[in-house]
Amino acid sequence: MSEVIHHPQQEFWRPPAGKQQETAVLSGSSAMVEACDGCGTEFMVGARFCYHCGSPRALRSHPAASGSWTRYLEFHTIKQALGLPMASLVAFLAGIGCLLAAIAVGFIYSVQNFADFQAIQLWRMEWLLAAVAAFVAGILLKRAGSAVE
């Protein structure tokens, strides 16, 4: 197979370092190809480890992971922080939503007479009961999930 290619200029997985550095200097960009900290070999596209020495790839800062507050809104970050299985996390978020709805009822509706007051309190109780049911379901699902694992 080696006799098919008579004069290879480079190996197929390694671009020439000289040309790459020259183009980076000529274009004025400081973006360098990611290389392994251990051996200096360029990482293959999508690789999590160096194919040459096996050291893990250093994670580059993602805009959401660079200290931005938006990373706390990501579903997997919440799941890891709370340490809940998926079903318990969904029940927990449903309970939080019901609590917010119970609070919002007081801001949305205004009291004109005693009948309105009773209706608003009844709606709040319904939302709070739904929140309690969601939280209990989350607790039961967590126990069931931990017994299986």
N, CA, C and O atoms as a GROMACS GRO file, in nm:
protein
  596
    1MET      N    1   0.082  -0.118   0.000
    1MET     CA    2   0.000   0.000   0.000
    1MET      C    3   0.086   0.125   0.000
    1MET      O    4   0.047   0.227  -0.056
    2SER      N    5   0.203   0.118   0.061
    2SER     CA    6   0.288   0.236   0.067
    2SER      C    7   0.348   0.271  -0.069
    2SER      O    8   0.388   0.385  -0.091
    3GLU      N    9   0.354   0.174  -0.160
    3GLU     CA   10   0.410   0.205  -0.292
    3GLU      C   11   0.311   0.281  -0.380
    3GLU      O   12   0.351   0.331  -0.486
    4VAL      N   13   0.184   0.291  -0.340
    4VAL     CA   14   0.086   0.366  -0.419
    4VAL      C   15   0.116   0.515  -0.412
    4VAL      O   16   0.110   0.585  -0.513
    5ILE      N   17   0.149   0.563  -0.296
    5ILE     CA   18   0.184   0.705  -0.279
    5ILE      C   19   0.336   0.713  -0.275
    5ILE      O   20   0.399   0.661  -0.184
    6HIS      N   21   0.393   0.780  -0.375
    6HIS     CA   22   0.538   0.782  -0.387
    6HIS      C   23   0.604   0.887  -0.298
    6HIS      O   24   0.707   0.860  -0.237
    7HIS      N   25   0.545   1.006  -0.289
    7HIS     CA   26   0.608   1.112  -0.212
    7HIS      C   27   0.504   1.179  -0.121
    7HIS      O   28   0.456   1.288  -0.150
    8PRO      N   29   0.471   1.113  -0.011
    8PRO     CA   30   0.373   1.178   0.078
    8PRO      C   31   0.438   1.297   0.149
    8PRO      O   32   0.550   1.286   0.201
    9GLN      N   33   0.369   1.407   0.152
    9GLN     CA   34   0.423   1.526   0.218
    9GLN      C   35   0.393   1.526   0.367
    9GLN      O   36   0.464   1.588   0.446
   10GLN      N   37   0.289   1.457   0.406
   10GLN     CA   38   0.251   1.456   0.547
   10GLN      C   39   0.167   1.333   0.575
   10GLN      O   40   0.120   1.267   0.482
   11GLU      N   41   0.149   1.302   0.702
   11GLU     CA   42   0.058   1.195   0.739
   11GLU      C   43  -0.084   1.248   0.730
   11GLU      O   44  -0.106   1.368   0.750
   12PHE      N   45  -0.179   1.163   0.701
   12PHE     CA   46  -0.314   1.212   0.672
   12PHE      C   47  -0.382   1.277   0.791
   12PHE      O   48  -0.469   1.362   0.772
   13TRP      N   49  -0.346   1.241   0.914
   13TRP     CA   50  -0.416   1.297   1.029
   13TRP      C   51  -0.343   1.416   1.091
   13TRP      O   52  -0.393   1.476   1.185
   14ARG      N   53  -0.227   1.450   1.041
   14ARG     CA   54  -0.152   1.563   1.094
   14ARG      C   55  -0.128   1.665   0.983
   14ARG      O   56  -0.054   1.636   0.889
   15PRO      N   57  -0.188   1.782   0.992
   15PRO     CA   58  -0.158   1.884   0.894
   15PRO      C   59  -0.017   1.938   0.918
   15PRO      O   60   0.032   1.934   1.030
   16PRO      N   61   0.047   1.989   0.815
   16PRO     CA   62   0.182   2.042   0.835
   16PRO      C   63   0.180   2.160   0.931
   16PRO      O   64   0.106   2.256   0.912
   17ALA      N   65   0.263   2.151   1.034
   17ALA     CA   66   0.266   2.255   1.136
   17ALA      C   67   0.317   2.386   1.080
   17ALA      O   68   0.269   2.492   1.120
   18GLY      N   69   0.412   2.382   0.991
   18GLY     CA   70   0.468   2.504   0.936
   18GLY      C   71   0.366   2.583   0.856
   18GLY      O   72   0.358   2.705   0.872
   19LYS      N   73   0.289   2.517   0.771
   19LYS     CA   74   0.188   2.586   0.691
   19LYS      C   75   0.078   2.643   0.779
   19LYS      O   76   0.028   2.752   0.754
   20GLN      N   77   0.041   2.569   0.881
   20GLN     CA   78  -0.066   2.614   0.969
   20GLN      C   79  -0.023   2.739   1.046
   20GLN      O   80  -0.101   2.833   1.058
   21GLN      N   81   0.098   2.741   1.096
   21GLN     CA   82   0.146   2.857   1.169
   21GLN      C   83   0.163   2.976   1.076
   21GLN      O   84   0.134   3.089   1.115
   22GLU      N   85   0.209   2.950   0.954
   22GLU     CA   86   0.224   3.059   0.858
   22GLU      C   87   0.089   3.121   0.825
   22GLU      O   88   0.078   3.244   0.820
   23THR      N   89  -0.013   3.039   0.802
   23THR     CA   90  -0.144   3.093   0.768
   23THR      C   91  -0.204   3.168   0.886
   23THR      O   92  -0.274   3.267   0.866
   24ALA      N   93  -0.178   3.122   1.008
   24ALA     CA   94  -0.230   3.193   1.125
   24ALA      C   95  -0.162   3.328   1.139
   24ALA      O   96  -0.226   3.426   1.176
   25VAL      N   97  -0.031   3.334   1.110
   25VAL     CA   98   0.041   3.459   1.120
   25VAL      C   99  -0.001   3.554   1.008
   25VAL      O  100  -0.021   3.673   1.031
   26LEU      N  101  -0.016   3.500   0.886
   26LEU     CA  102  -0.054   3.584   0.773
   26LEU      C  103  -0.197   3.636   0.787
   26LEU      O  104  -0.224   3.751   0.752
   27SER      N  105  -0.286   3.555   0.836
   27SER     CA  106  -0.424   3.600   0.848
   27SER      C  107  -0.446   3.687   0.971
   27SER      O  108  -0.549   3.753   0.982
   28GLY      N  109  -0.351   3.689   1.062
   28GLY     CA  110  -0.362   3.773   1.180
   28GLY      C  111  -0.447   3.712   1.289
   28GLY      O  112  -0.473   3.777   1.390
   29SER      N  113  -0.491   3.589   1.272
   29SER     CA  114  -0.575   3.526   1.374
   29SER      C  115  -0.486   3.455   1.474
   29SER      O  116  -0.382   3.397   1.440
   30SER      N  117  -0.529   3.460   1.599
   30SER     CA  118  -0.452   3.392   1.704
   30SER      C  119  -0.511   3.256   1.735
   30SER      O  120  -0.467   3.190   1.829
   31ALA      N  121  -0.609   3.212   1.656
   31ALA     CA  122  -0.672   3.083   1.680
   31ALA      C  123  -0.577   2.972   1.636
   31ALA      O  124  -0.542   2.962   1.519
   32MET      N  125  -0.538   2.891   1.730
   32MET     CA  126  -0.449   2.780   1.701
   32MET      C  127  -0.530   2.652   1.709
   32MET      O  128  -0.634   2.646   1.774
   33VAL      N  129  -0.481   2.551   1.642
   33VAL     CA  130  -0.545   2.421   1.647
   33VAL      C  131  -0.522   2.363   1.786
   33VAL      O  132  -0.415   2.379   1.844
   34GLU      N  133  -0.625   2.295   1.839
   34GLU     CA  134  -0.611   2.236   1.971
   34GLU      C  135  -0.511   2.122   1.968
   34GLU      O  136  -0.520   2.031   1.885
   35ALA      N  137  -0.416   2.129   2.059
   35ALA     CA  138  -0.314   2.025   2.068
   35ALA      C  139  -0.311   1.971   2.210
   35ALA      O  140  -0.349   2.040   2.305
   36CYS      N  141  -0.267   1.849   2.223
   36CYS     CA  142  -0.259   1.782   2.352
   36CYS      C  143  -0.156   1.852   2.439
   36CYS      O  144  -0.048   1.889   2.392
   37ASP      N  145  -0.188   1.871   2.566
   37ASP     CA  146  -0.093   1.933   2.658
   37ASP      C  147   0.020   1.837   2.693
   37ASP      O  148   0.130   1.881   2.727
   38GLY      N  149  -0.006   1.706   2.684
   38GLY     CA  150   0.095   1.608   2.721
   38GLY      C  151   0.201   1.585   2.614
   38GLY      O  152   0.321   1.587   2.643
   39CYS      N  153   0.155   1.563   2.490
   39CYS     CA  154   0.252   1.528   2.386
   39CYS      C  155   0.256   1.627   2.270
   39CYS      O  156   0.346   1.620   2.186
   40GLY      N  157   0.162   1.721   2.264
   40GLY     CA  158   0.162   1.820   2.159
   40GLY      C  159   0.097   1.777   2.029
   40GLY      O  160   0.100   1.852   1.931
   41THR      N  161   0.038   1.659   2.026
   41THR     CA  162  -0.027   1.609   1.906
   41THR      C  163  -0.163   1.676   1.890
   41THR      O  164  -0.232   1.700   1.989
   42GLU      N  165  -0.200   1.706   1.767
   42GLU     CA  166  -0.329   1.769   1.740
   42GLU      C  167  -0.441   1.670   1.767
   42GLU      O  168  -0.431   1.553   1.730
   43PHE      N  169  -0.549   1.718   1.830
   43PHE     CA  170  -0.664   1.633   1.858
   43PHE      C  171  -0.741   1.609   1.729
   43PHE      O  172  -0.751   1.698   1.644
   44MET      N  173  -0.795   1.488   1.715
   44MET     CA  174  -0.885   1.459   1.604
   44MET      C  175  -1.018   1.527   1.631
   44MET      O  176  -1.050   1.556   1.746
   45VAL      N  177  -1.094   1.552   1.527
   45VAL     CA  178  -1.221   1.622   1.540
   45VAL      C  179  -1.316   1.542   1.628
   45VAL      O  180  -1.342   1.424   1.601
   46GLY      N  181  -1.367   1.605   1.733
   46GLY     CA  182  -1.462   1.540   1.823
   46GLY      C  183  -1.401   1.447   1.925
   46GLY      O  184  -1.475   1.386   2.002
   47ALA      N  185  -1.269   1.435   1.928
   47ALA     CA  186  -1.205   1.342   2.022
   47ALA      C  187  -1.204   1.400   2.163
   47ALA      O  188  -1.183   1.520   2.181
   48ARG      N  189  -1.228   1.316   2.260
   48ARG     CA  190  -1.222   1.358   2.399
   48ARG      C  191  -1.087   1.326   2.462
   48ARG      O  192  -1.052   1.378   2.568
   49PHE      N  193  -1.011   1.238   2.395
   49PHE     CA  194  -0.880   1.198   2.444
   49PHE      C  195  -0.779   1.204   2.330
   49PHE      O  196  -0.816   1.194   2.213
   50CYS      N  197  -0.654   1.220   2.365
   50CYS     CA  198  -0.548   1.221   2.265
   50CYS      C  199  -0.528   1.079   2.214
   50CYS      O  200  -0.516   0.985   2.293
   51TYR      N  201  -0.525   1.062   2.082
   51TYR     CA  202  -0.508   0.928   2.027
   51TYR      C  203  -0.365   0.880   2.042
   51TYR      O  204  -0.339   0.760   2.029
   52HIS      N  205  -0.272   0.969   2.069
   52HIS     CA  206  -0.131   0.932   2.078
   52HIS      C  207  -0.092   0.890   2.220
   52HIS      O  208  -0.036   0.783   2.241
   53CYS      N  209  -0.124   0.976   2.319
   53CYS     CA  210  -0.081   0.946   2.457
   53CYS      C  211  -0.198   0.912   2.549
   53CYS      O  212  -0.175   0.860   2.658
   54GLY      N  213  -0.324   0.940   2.508
   54GLY     CA  214  -0.440   0.903   2.588
   54GLY      C  215  -0.481   1.004   2.693
   54GLY      O  216  -0.574   0.977   2.769
   55SER      N  217  -0.415   1.118   2.700
   55SER     CA  218  -0.453   1.216   2.801
   55SER      C  219  -0.584   1.284   2.761
   55SER      O  220  -0.611   1.302   2.643
   56PRO      N  221  -0.666   1.322   2.861
   56PRO     CA  222  -0.796   1.382   2.828
   56PRO      C  223  -0.781   1.522   2.770
   56PRO      O  224  -0.686   1.594   2.800
   57ARG      N  225  -0.874   1.557   2.687
   57ARG     CA  226  -0.875   1.688   2.623
   57ARG      C  227  -0.924   1.791   2.724
   57ARG      O  228  -1.023   1.768   2.793
   58ALA      N  229  -0.857   1.902   2.734
   58ALA     CA  230  -0.898   2.009   2.824
   58ALA      C  231  -1.024   2.072   2.767
   58ALA      O  232  -1.032   2.101   2.648
   59LEU      N  233  -1.123   2.092   2.854
   59LEU     CA  234  -1.249   2.150   2.808
   59LEU      C  235  -1.230   2.298   2.780
   59LEU      O  236  -1.180   2.373   2.864
   60ARG      N  237  -1.272   2.339   2.662
   60ARG     CA  238  -1.268   2.480   2.626
   60ARG      C  239  -1.390   2.547   2.687
   60ARG      O  240  -1.494   2.484   2.704
   61SER      N  241  -1.377   2.672   2.718
   61SER     CA  242  -1.488   2.742   2.782
   61SER      C  243  -1.601   2.762   2.683
   61SER      O  244  -1.586   2.829   2.581
   62HIS      N  245  -1.713   2.706   2.716
   62HIS     CA  246  -1.836   2.723   2.641
   62HIS      C  247  -1.901   2.851   2.692
   62HIS      O  248  -1.889   2.880   2.811
   63PRO      N  249  -1.969   2.928   2.608
   63PRO     CA  250  -2.028   3.053   2.656
   63PRO      C  251  -2.118   3.034   2.777
   63PRO      O  252  -2.123   3.120   2.864
   64ALA      N  253  -2.190   2.922   2.782
   64ALA     CA  254  -2.277   2.898   2.896
   64ALA      C  255  -2.199   2.849   3.018
   64ALA      O  256  -2.248   2.859   3.130
   65ALA      N  257  -2.077   2.797   2.999
   65ALA     CA  258  -1.999   2.744   3.111
   65ALA      C  259  -1.892   2.840   3.158
   65ALA      O  260  -1.812   2.805   3.245
   66SER      N  261  -1.889   2.960   3.106
   66SER     CA  262  -1.782   3.054   3.139
   66SER      C  263  -1.821   3.147   3.253
   66SER      O  264  -1.777   3.262   3.255
   67GLY      N  265  -1.902   3.101   3.345
   67GLY     CA  266  -1.939   3.184   3.458
   67GLY      C  267  -2.066   3.264   3.432
   67GLY      O  268  -2.102   3.348   3.514
   68SER      N  269  -2.132   3.240   3.323
   68SER     CA  270  -2.255   3.309   3.292
   68SER      C  271  -2.369   3.251   3.376
   68SER      O  272  -2.369   3.132   3.407
   69TRP      N  273  -2.463   3.334   3.411
   69TRP     CA  274  -2.575   3.288   3.493
   69TRP      C  275  -2.668   3.196   3.414
   69TRP      O  276  -2.747   3.124   3.474
   70THR      N  277  -2.660   3.197   3.282
   70THR     CA  278  -2.749   3.114   3.202
   70THR      C  279  -2.718   2.965   3.215
   70THR      O  280  -2.803   2.882   3.184
   71ARG      N  281  -2.598   2.930   3.260
   71ARG     CA  282  -2.568   2.787   3.274
   71ARG      C  283  -2.650   2.723   3.385
   71ARG      O  284  -2.667   2.601   3.386
   72TYR      N  285  -2.701   2.804   3.478
   72TYR     CA  286  -2.785   2.750   3.584
   72TYR      C  287  -2.925   2.716   3.535
   72TYR      O  288  -3.000   2.648   3.605
   73LEU      N  289  -2.962   2.761   3.417
   73LEU     CA  290  -3.092   2.730   3.360
   73LEU      C  291  -3.091   2.606   3.274
   73LEU      O  292  -3.197   2.560   3.231
   74GLU      N  293  -2.975   2.550   3.249
   74GLU     CA  294  -2.967   2.428   3.168
   74GLU      C  295  -3.017   2.309   3.248
   74GLU      O  296  -2.987   2.294   3.367
   75PHE      N  297  -3.095   2.224   3.181
   75PHE     CA  298  -3.162   2.113   3.248
   75PHE      C  299  -3.063   2.015   3.310
   75PHE      O  300  -3.083   1.971   3.423
   76HIS      N  301  -2.956   1.980   3.238
   76HIS     CA  302  -2.861   1.883   3.293
   76HIS      C  303  -2.782   1.941   3.410
   76HIS      O  304  -2.740   1.866   3.497
   77THR      N  305  -2.762   2.073   3.413
   77THR     CA  306  -2.692   2.136   3.526
   77THR      C  307  -2.778   2.129   3.651
   77THR      O  308  -2.729   2.101   3.760
   78ILE      N  309  -2.908   2.155   3.635
   78ILE     CA  310  -3.000   2.146   3.748
   78ILE      C  311  -3.006   2.002   3.798
   78ILE      O  312  -3.007   1.977   3.919
   79LYS      N  313  -3.011   1.908   3.705
   79LYS     CA  314  -3.018   1.766   3.742
   79LYS      C  315  -2.894   1.723   3.819
   79LYS      O  316  -2.905   1.651   3.918
   80GLN      N  317  -2.777   1.767   3.776
   80GLN     CA  318  -2.653   1.731   3.846
   80GLN      C  319  -2.644   1.800   3.981
   80GLN      O  320  -2.600   1.739   4.078
   81ALA      N  321  -2.687   1.926   3.988
   81ALA     CA  322  -2.677   1.999   4.114
   81ALA      C  323  -2.769   1.941   4.221
   81ALA      O  324  -2.731   1.933   4.338
   82LEU      N  325  -2.889   1.901   4.181
   82LEU     CA  326  -2.983   1.847   4.279
   82LEU      C  327  -2.963   1.698   4.302
   82LEU      O  328  -3.006   1.645   4.405
   83GLY      N  329  -2.900   1.630   4.209
   83GLY     CA  330  -2.875   1.486   4.224
   83GLY      C  331  -3.002   1.404   4.218
   83GLY      O  332  -3.015   1.302   4.287
   84LEU      N  333  -3.097   1.447   4.136
   84LEU     CA  334  -3.225   1.377   4.126
   84LEU      C  335  -3.232   1.297   3.997
   84LEU      O  336  -3.174   1.337   3.896
   85PRO      N  337  -3.304   1.183   4.000
   85PRO     CA  338  -3.331   1.116   3.873
   85PRO      C  339  -3.429   1.198   3.790
   85PRO      O  340  -3.490   1.291   3.840
   86MET      N  341  -3.444   1.163   3.665
   86MET     CA  342  -3.523   1.243   3.572
   86MET      C  343  -3.669   1.259   3.617
   86MET      O  344  -3.722   1.370   3.613
   87ALA      N  345  -3.734   1.151   3.660
   87ALA     CA  346  -3.874   1.159   3.699
   87ALA      C  347  -3.892   1.248   3.823
   87ALA      O  348  -3.987   1.325   3.829
   88SER      N  349  -3.802   1.238   3.918
   88SER     CA  350  -3.811   1.322   4.038
   88SER      C  351  -3.786   1.469   4.004
   88SER      O  352  -3.848   1.558   4.062
   89LEU      N  353  -3.696   1.493   3.911
   89LEU     CA  354  -3.668   1.631   3.872
   89LEU      C  355  -3.788   1.694   3.802
   89LEU      O  356  -3.820   1.810   3.827
   90VAL      N  357  -3.855   1.618   3.718
   90VAL     CA  358  -3.975   1.670   3.650
   90VAL      C  359  -4.084   1.699   3.752
   90VAL      O  360  -4.151   1.802   3.743
   91ALA      N  361  -4.104   1.610   3.849
   91ALA     CA  362  -4.203   1.633   3.954
   91ALA      C  363  -4.166   1.754   4.039
   91ALA      O  364  -4.253   1.832   4.078
   92PHE      N  365  -4.037   1.770   4.068
   92PHE     CA  366  -3.991   1.885   4.146
   92PHE      C  367  -4.019   2.015   4.072
   92PHE      O  368  -4.068   2.111   4.131
   93LEU      N  369  -3.987   2.018   3.943
   93LEU     CA  370  -4.012   2.140   3.864
   93LEU      C  371  -4.161   2.168   3.850
   93LEU      O  372  -4.202   2.284   3.847
   94ALA      N  373  -4.244   2.063   3.842
   94ALA     CA  374  -4.389   2.083   3.839
   94ALA      C  375  -4.437   2.141   3.972
   94ALA      O  376  -4.524   2.227   3.973
   95GLY      N  377  -4.380   2.096   4.083
   95GLY     CA  378  -4.416   2.151   4.214
   95GLY      C  379  -4.376   2.297   4.226
   95GLY      O  380  -4.452   2.377   4.281
   96ILE      N  381  -4.259   2.332   4.175
   96ILE     CA  382  -4.216   2.473   4.176
   96ILE      C  383  -4.311   2.557   4.092
   96ILE      O  384  -4.347   2.669   4.130
   97GLY      N  385  -4.352   2.503   3.977
   97GLY     CA  386  -4.447   2.575   3.891
   97GLY      C  387  -4.580   2.597   3.960
   97GLY      O  388  -4.639   2.704   3.947
   98CYS      N  389  -4.628   2.498   4.033
   98CYS     CA  390  -4.754   2.512   4.106
   98CYS      C  391  -4.741   2.614   4.218
   98CYS      O  392  -4.834   2.690   4.243
   99LEU      N  393  -4.627   2.618   4.286
   99LEU     CA  394  -4.606   2.721   4.389
   99LEU      C  395  -4.606   2.860   4.329
   99LEU      O  396  -4.665   2.952   4.385
  100LEU      N  397  -4.542   2.876   4.216
  100LEU     CA  398  -4.541   3.006   4.149
  100LEU      C  399  -4.681   3.045   4.103
  100LEU      O  400  -4.718   3.163   4.109
  101ALA      N  401  -4.760   2.948   4.058
  101ALA     CA  402  -4.898   2.977   4.018
  101ALA      C  403  -4.982   3.019   4.138
  101ALA      O  404  -5.066   3.108   4.126
  102ALA      N  405  -4.961   2.957   4.254
  102ALA     CA  406  -5.034   2.996   4.375
  102ALA      C  407  -5.002   3.139   4.416
  102ALA      O  408  -5.089   3.212   4.462
  103ILE      N  409  -4.877   3.177   4.400
  103ILE     CA  410  -4.838   3.315   4.430
  103ILE      C  411  -4.894   3.412   4.328
  103ILE      O  412  -4.938   3.522   4.362
  104ALA      N  413  -4.894   3.371   4.201
  104ALA     CA  414  -4.940   3.459   4.094
  104ALA      C  415  -5.090   3.485   4.099
  104ALA      O  416  -5.135   3.589   4.052
  105VAL      N  417  -5.168   3.392   4.157
  105VAL     CA  418  -5.312   3.412   4.166
  105VAL      C  419  -5.344   3.540   4.243
  105VAL      O  420  -5.435   3.613   4.205
  106GLY      N  421  -5.271   3.568   4.348
  106GLY     CA  422  -5.294   3.688   4.427
  106GLY      C  423  -5.261   3.816   4.352
  106GLY      O  424  -5.322   3.920   4.377
  107PHE      N  425  -5.164   3.810   4.260
  107PHE     CA  426  -5.127   3.929   4.185
  107PHE      C  427  -5.219   3.952   4.065
  107PHE      O  428  -5.242   4.066   4.025
  108ILE      N  429  -5.271   3.845   4.008
  108ILE     CA  430  -5.352   3.858   3.887
  108ILE      C  431  -5.494   3.902   3.919
  108ILE      O  432  -5.548   3.992   3.854
  109TYR      N  433  -5.556   3.841   4.019
  109TYR     CA  434  -5.695   3.869   4.052
  109TYR      C  435  -5.703   3.966   4.169
  109TYR      O  436  -5.626   3.958   4.264
  110SER      N  437  -5.798   4.057   4.160
  110SER     CA  438  -5.818   4.155   4.268
  110SER      C  439  -5.948   4.122   4.342
  110SER      O  440  -6.042   4.066   4.285
  111VAL      N  441  -5.950   4.156   4.468
  111VAL     CA  442  -6.065   4.127   4.553
  111VAL      C  443  -6.161   4.246   4.550
  111VAL      O  444  -6.123   4.358   4.581
  112GLN      N  445  -6.287   4.218   4.511
  112GLN     CA  446  -6.390   4.322   4.510
  112GLN      C  447  -6.487   4.303   4.628
  112GLN      O  448  -6.536   4.401   4.685
  113ASN      N  449  -6.512   4.178   4.663
  113ASN     CA  450  -6.602   4.149   4.774
  113ASN      C  451  -6.558   4.020   4.840
  113ASN      O  452  -6.455   3.962   4.804
  114PHE      N  453  -6.635   3.974   4.937
  114PHE     CA  454  -6.598   3.856   5.013
  114PHE      C  455  -6.602   3.729   4.928
  114PHE      O  456  -6.522   3.638   4.949
  115ALA      N  457  -6.693   3.722   4.833
  115ALA     CA  458  -6.702   3.605   4.745
  115ALA      C  459  -6.576   3.594   4.658
  115ALA      O  460  -6.527   3.484   4.636
  116ASP      N  461  -6.525   3.706   4.610
  116ASP     CA  462  -6.400   3.705   4.533
  116ASP      C  463  -6.284   3.657   4.620
  116ASP      O  464  -6.199   3.581   4.575
  117PHE      N  465  -6.280   3.703   4.745
  117PHE     CA  466  -6.175   3.662   4.837
  117PHE      C  467  -6.176   3.511   4.857
  117PHE      O  468  -6.072   3.447   4.854
  118GLN      N  469  -6.296   3.455   4.877
  118GLN     CA  470  -6.307   3.311   4.896
  118GLN      C  471  -6.265   3.234   4.770
  118GLN      O  472  -6.199   3.131   4.779
  119ALA      N  473  -6.302   3.285   4.653
  119ALA     CA  474  -6.265   3.218   4.528
  119ALA      C  475  -6.114   3.219   4.509
  119ALA      O  476  -6.055   3.118   4.469
  120ILE      N  477  -6.051   3.332   4.538
  120ILE     CA  478  -5.905   3.342   4.522
  120ILE      C  479  -5.834   3.249   4.620
  120ILE      O  480  -5.737   3.182   4.583
  121GLN      N  481  -5.882   3.243   4.743
  121GLN     CA  482  -5.821   3.153   4.841
  121GLN      C  483  -5.840   3.008   4.801
  121GLN      O  484  -5.751   2.925   4.824
  122LEU      N  485  -5.955   2.976   4.741
  122LEU     CA  486  -5.979   2.840   4.695
  122LEU      C  487  -5.881   2.804   4.583
  122LEU      O  488  -5.827   2.693   4.580
  123TRP      N  489  -5.859   2.897   4.491
  123TRP     CA  490  -5.764   2.871   4.382
  123TRP      C  491  -5.622   2.854   4.437
  123TRP      O  492  -5.548   2.767   4.392
  124ARG      N  493  -5.586   2.935   4.534
  124ARG     CA  494  -5.454   2.920   4.595
  124ARG      C  495  -5.440   2.783   4.660
  124ARG      O  496  -5.336   2.717   4.647
  125MET      N  497  -5.543   2.740   4.732
  125MET     CA  498  -5.537   2.609   4.797
  125MET      C  499  -5.522   2.497   4.693
  125MET      O  500  -5.449   2.401   4.715
  126GLU      N  501  -5.593   2.510   4.581
  126GLU     CA  502  -5.581   2.409   4.477
  126GLU      C  503  -5.440   2.402   4.420
  126GLU      O  504  -5.386   2.294   4.399
  127TRP      N  505  -5.380   2.518   4.395
  127TRP     CA  506  -5.242   2.520   4.344
  127TRP      C  507  -5.144   2.465   4.447
  127TRP      O  508  -5.050   2.393   4.412
  128LEU      N  509  -5.166   2.498   4.575
  128LEU     CA  510  -5.076   2.447   4.679
  128LEU      C  511  -5.092   2.296   4.696
  128LEU      O  512  -4.994   2.227   4.721
  129LEU      N  513  -5.214   2.245   4.684
  129LEU     CA  514  -5.234   2.099   4.690
  129LEU      C  515  -5.166   2.031   4.572
  129LEU      O  516  -5.109   1.923   4.587
  130ALA      N  517  -5.172   2.093   4.454
  130ALA     CA  518  -5.104   2.036   4.337
  130ALA      C  519  -4.952   2.036   4.360
  130ALA      O  520  -4.884   1.942   4.320
  131ALA      N  521  -4.901   2.141   4.422
  131ALA     CA  522  -4.757   2.147   4.451
  131ALA      C  523  -4.717   2.038   4.550
  131ALA      O  524  -4.615   1.972   4.532
  132VAL      N  525  -4.797   2.020   4.653
  132VAL     CA  526  -4.768   1.914   4.752
  132VAL      C  527  -4.771   1.777   4.685
  132VAL      O  528  -4.685   1.693   4.710
  133ALA      N  529  -4.871   1.755   4.598
  133ALA     CA  530  -4.880   1.627   4.528
  133ALA      C  531  -4.758   1.605   4.438
  133ALA      O  532  -4.706   1.493   4.431
  134ALA      N  533  -4.711   1.710   4.371
  134ALA     CA  534  -4.594   1.697   4.285
  134ALA      C  535  -4.468   1.668   4.367
  134ALA      O  536  -4.386   1.585   4.328
  135PHE      N  537  -4.453   1.736   4.480
  135PHE     CA  538  -4.336   1.711   4.564
  135PHE      C  539  -4.337   1.570   4.623
  135PHE      O  540  -4.233   1.504   4.629
  136VAL      N  541  -4.454   1.523   4.666
  136VAL     CA  542  -4.464   1.386   4.719
  136VAL      C  543  -4.432   1.285   4.608
  136VAL      O  544  -4.363   1.186   4.632
  137ALA      N  545  -4.484   1.311   4.488
  137ALA     CA  546  -4.453   1.221   4.376
  137ALA      C  547  -4.303   1.219   4.348
  137ALA      O  548  -4.247   1.114   4.319
  138GLY      N  549  -4.238   1.335   4.357
  138GLY     CA  550  -4.094   1.340   4.337
  138GLY      C  551  -4.018   1.261   4.442
  138GLY      O  552  -3.920   1.193   4.411
  139ILE      N  553  -4.063   1.270   4.566
  139ILE     CA  554  -3.999   1.194   4.674
  139ILE      C  555  -4.018   1.044   4.653
  139ILE      O  556  -3.923   0.967   4.669
  140LEU      N  557  -4.138   1.003   4.618
  140LEU     CA  558  -4.164   0.862   4.597
  140LEU      C  559  -4.088   0.809   4.476
  140LEU      O  560  -4.040   0.696   4.479
  141LEU      N  561  -4.078   0.888   4.371
  141LEU     CA  562  -4.004   0.845   4.254
  141LEU      C  563  -3.854   0.836   4.282
  141LEU      O  564  -3.785   0.751   4.224
  142LYS      N  565  -3.805   0.923   4.370
  142LYS     CA  566  -3.663   0.916   4.402
  142LYS      C  567  -3.633   0.790   4.483
  142LYS      O  568  -3.533   0.723   4.459
  143ARG      N  569  -3.718   0.760   4.577
  143ARG     CA  570  -3.698   0.638   4.657
  143ARG      C  571  -3.709   0.514   4.570
  143ARG      O  572  -3.631   0.420   4.586
  144ALA      N  573  -3.804   0.514   4.479
  144ALA     CA  574  -3.820   0.398   4.391
  144ALA      C  575  -3.700   0.386   4.298
  144ALA      O  576  -3.656   0.275   4.269
  145GLY      N  577  -3.648   0.497   4.252
  145GLY     CA  578  -3.532   0.496   4.164
  145GLY      C  579  -3.406   0.454   4.236
  145GLY      O  580  -3.321   0.385   4.178
  146SER      N  581  -3.391   0.494   4.363
  146SER     CA  582  -3.270   0.458   4.436
  146SER      C  583  -3.272   0.311   4.478
  146SER      O  584  -3.166   0.250   4.492
  147ALA      N  585  -3.390   0.254   4.498
  147ALA     CA  586  -3.399   0.112   4.534
  147ALA      C  587  -3.364   0.023   4.415
  147ALA      O  588  -3.308  -0.085   4.432
  148VAL      N  589  -3.398   0.069   4.295
  148VAL     CA  590  -3.370  -0.008   4.175
  148VAL      C  591  -3.220  -0.005   4.144
  148VAL      O  592  -3.162  -0.106   4.104
  149GLU      N  593  -3.158   0.110   4.164
  149GLU     CA  594  -3.015   0.124   4.132
  149GLU      C  595  -2.937   0.055   4.235
  149GLU      O  596  -2.814   0.054   4.229
   0.00000   0.00000   0.00000
